[in-house]
Amino acid sequence: MIRKTALLFAVTTVLTLTTAAQTPQPQKQTWTTYTSAKAKFSVLTPCEFVVTSESMKLSAGDLEQIFHGCRGIAGYYTVAFSEFPTMPPANGSKAMLDNFRNGIVEGTKSKLLSEKQITLGTNPGREFTVVQGSGAQELLFKWRAYLVGKRVYGLGVGSSRSNAASPDVDKFLTSFKPQ
């Protein structure tokens, strides 16, 4: 169940990223704090999020996935969120984060470039970078995933290799705060 959800999560997120990547790049941007009462988080963002959602039926109950995405100067910014019907087992956080990472890599036909375990307060997380495509079509995606209670958050920035080192990428990723 978790693996299927992670794969769907990844594919939907990447479809959203790919669609948004085709929108014109803004010429200037202003950073503001975006807060989602429903998804229970805040994050600094350089652009105005478009919010979409998708529901899926699982054996344990319904799962709603909410996607926030926008195009900034450094690339495409996204926060994706799902709340599972039940708490993962005590040893399940590693498996959930592994499945999230694997879903992104497999769902996008990407190659994993780097990965490390991180935390946000007491919440376990994972930071990883994947590359998709090659040459002029190459895109780098830097991701952070966190397990916060029954919620899984995935934050990502997709950009060209030249924009991947922009300070805006880390500004976005490090500003995330679950509520």
C-alpha positions in Angstrom: 0.0 0.0 0.0 2.7 2.5 1.0 4.8 1.7 -2.1 1.8 2.1 -4.4 0.9 5.4 -2.8 4.5 6.7 -3.0 4.6 5.8 -6.7 1.3 7.6 -7.4 2.5 10.5 -5.3 5.7 10.7 -7.3 4.1 10.4 -10.7 1.4 13.0 -10.0 4.0 15.4 -8.6 6.3 15.0 -11.6 3.4 15.5 -14.0 2.6 18.7 -12.2 6.3 19.7 -12.3 6.5 18.9 -16.0 3.4 20.9 -16.8 4.5 23.9 -14.8 8.0 23.8 -16.2 6.5 24.7 -19.5 5.0 28.0 -18.1 7.0 31.2 -18.7 9.8 31.9 -16.2 9.1 35.0 -14.1 11.5 38.0 -14.5 11.4 39.0 -10.9 10.1 37.4 -7.7 9.1 38.3 -4.1 9.4 35.8 -1.4 6.3 35.4 0.9 5.2 32.9 3.6 2.6 30.5 2.3 0.5 28.8 5.0 -1.9 25.9 4.3 -4.4 25.4 7.1 -5.6 22.2 5.5 -2.2 20.6 4.9 -0.9 22.1 8.2 2.4 23.7 7.0 4.1 27.0 6.1 6.9 27.6 3.7 8.6 30.6 2.0 7.8 30.7 -1.7 9.0 33.0 -4.5 5.8 32.5 -6.5 2.0 31.9 -6.0 1.1 28.3 -5.5 -1.5 26.5 -7.6 -3.2 23.9 -5.5 -4.5 20.6 -6.8 -5.7 17.4 -5.1 -6.3 13.8 -5.9 -8.1 11.1 -3.9 -7.4 7.4 -3.9 -9.0 4.4 -2.2 -6.8 2.3 -0.1 -7.6 -0.8 1.9 -7.0 1.2 5.1 -9.3 4.1 4.0 -9.3 7.0 1.6 -6.1 9.0 1.0 -6.2 12.6 -0.3 -3.0 13.9 -1.9 -2.6 17.7 -2.1 -0.1 19.4 -4.4 1.1 23.0 -4.2 3.3 24.1 -7.1 4.6 27.3 -8.8 7.3 28.4 -11.2 10.1 30.7 -9.9 13.3 32.0 -11.3 15.4 29.1 -10.1 12.9 26.4 -11.1 9.7 24.8 -10.2 8.7 24.6 -6.5 6.4 22.0 -5.0 5.0 20.8 -1.7 3.0 17.6 -1.8 1.2 16.2 1.2 -0.7 13.1 2.2 -2.2 12.1 5.5 -2.5 8.3 6.0 -5.6 6.9 7.7 -3.4 5.2 10.4 -0.1 5.8 12.1 2.9 3.9 10.6 4.4 1.3 12.9 7.3 2.5 15.0 9.8 1.1 12.6 7.9 2.2 9.5 9.3 5.6 9.0 12.4 4.3 7.2 10.3 2.2 4.9 7.9 5.1 4.2 10.8 7.4 3.3 12.5 4.7 1.3 9.2 4.1 -0.6 8.8 7.9 -1.2 12.3 8.1 -2.6 11.9 5.0 -4.7 8.6 6.2 -6.0 10.2 9.4 -7.2 13.1 7.7 -8.9 11.0 4.9 -10.5 8.0 7.1 -11.3 10.2 9.7 -13.1 12.7 7.3 -14.6 15.4 9.3 -12.9 18.8 8.5 -11.5 19.5 9.0 -7.8 22.6 11.2 -7.4 22.8 11.7 -3.7 20.9 11.0 -0.5 21.1 11.6 3.2 19.0 11.2 6.3 17.7 14.4 7.9 15.4 15.4 10.6 13.0 18.3 11.2 12.8 18.6 15.0 12.0 15.1 16.0 10.5 14.1 12.6 12.5 11.8 10.4 13.3 12.9 6.9 15.3 12.3 3.8 17.0 14.6 1.4 17.9 13.4 -2.1 18.7 14.7 -5.5 17.7 13.0 -8.8 18.5 13.7 -12.4 16.1 13.2 -15.2 17.0 13.3 -18.9 20.3 14.3 -20.4 22.0 17.1 -22.3 19.8 20.1 -22.9 16.8 18.2 -21.5 18.4 17.4 -18.2 16.5 18.4 -15.1 17.7 18.1 -11.5 15.2 17.6 -8.7 16.3 18.3 -5.1 13.8 16.7 -2.7 13.1 16.6 1.0 10.6 14.2 2.5 9.4 14.2 6.1 7.2 11.9 8.1 5.2 14.0 10.6 2.8 11.8 12.6 0.4 10.3 9.9 1.5 12.9 7.3 4.1 12.6 4.6 5.4 15.9 3.1 7.5 16.0 0.0 9.1 19.3 -1.0 11.0 19.6 -4.2 12.6 22.0 -6.6 13.1 21.0 -10.2 15.6 23.0 -12.2 18.2 23.0 -14.9 21.7 22.0 -13.7 22.8 25.7 -13.9 20.0 26.7 -11.5 20.3 23.8 -9.1 23.0 25.5 -7.0 20.9 28.7 -6.6 20.5 29.8 -3.0 16.8 30.0 -3.7 16.6 26.2 -3.7 17.8 25.8 -0.1 15.9 28.9 1.0 12.7 27.2 0.0 13.6 23.7 1.3 14.9 25.0 4.7 11.9 27.3 5.3 9.4 24.4 5.6 7.5 24.2 8.9 4.8 21.6 9.7 2.1 22.8 12.2 
